Amino acid sequence: MTAYILRRILYLIPTFFGATFLAFLIIQMAPGDYLTQLELDPKVTPETIARLRSQFGLDRPVYEQYLLWMNNLLHLNLGYSFAYQAPVLEVIWPRVVNSMVIVIPSTLLLYLVAIPIGVYGAVRQYSFGDRLLSFLAYVGLSVPSFFLALIAIYVLLQIKFRTGVLVFPVSGMTSSGFEQMPPLRQVLDIAWHAVVPILVATANDIAGLSRLMRGQMLEVLSQDFIRTARAKGLSERVVLYKHAFRNAVIPFVATLGGLLPSLISGAGFVEVVMAWPGITPFFLDAIANQDLYVIAGFLTVSLVLLMIGNLISDLLLAWVDPRIRYE
């Protein structure tokens, strides 16, 4: 087991350097950089631009910039944000925390809802409940998350116009006067603002995950060892949850590697539509501003978390599936 883990960690080292260099190269392929935009400002002299290029190493070849950036990275320095005039880590971290307020509850809610729905659909195949859930799943799959967010905003505003009651906020993360609230009230205020983004971010993924779980359960239930278990007189509960479910859930264990990077990647366009100050709007601004080290830093953190997640996923797979051996 220890040798297996060490071997997997050694495999990750060349993967990390190859992936970061490729990402750095792709970012550099974009024409211009952040300082190119400053050249259009008449208040900034060419001497200042040249000094900044030399200071940040932007006048060097790409491979030298990468080595300089990697040297800083090994000292836990993700670089400097040109747009925010601050270290990248200080700029990114508050946005990551804001995104986790949505992503962690929505991920837990996704698995708690989607997996039981999938199991129910497989066990009650073609029943009214299965057909209704399948219909809702197809609707959910066909509606993009940003459009679902717009529908939620429209419904909430209609309720407010007709009743005068704002059930849940339609944008932002805090109410006015947030700084003057006591700590518990601040937590409740953020939770109140997060309800709709969490539900919207979850609803779009429930459809796909529940359909996948339903298909896996149906495939496992049709196999010979399930018929053998039933022929031996085992109860249906034991057959379903001890034999079928354990085998059907194996593909989901393999996808756990993507959970860690998703925790910091934000809730996507839901954050943009609902003006949630998460990582997605921030990352889009960084791309628009060609804020090189912010983009590279974010991709690097995501890559590290993805590799750690895949390692954990492989270990869990070896534990769940006895057919997999550490050798």
Salt bridges, closest charged atoms under 4 A:
ASP33 OD2 - ARG53 NH1 2.74
GLU39 OE2 - ARG53 NH2 3.33
ASP130 OD2 - ARG214 NH2 2.94
ASP189 OD1 - HIS193 ND1 3.75
ASP224 OD1 - ARG227 NH2 2.30
GLU236 OE2 - ARG230 NH2 2.60
ASP314 OD2 - ARG8 NH1 2.04
ASP321 OD1 - ARG323 NE 2.96
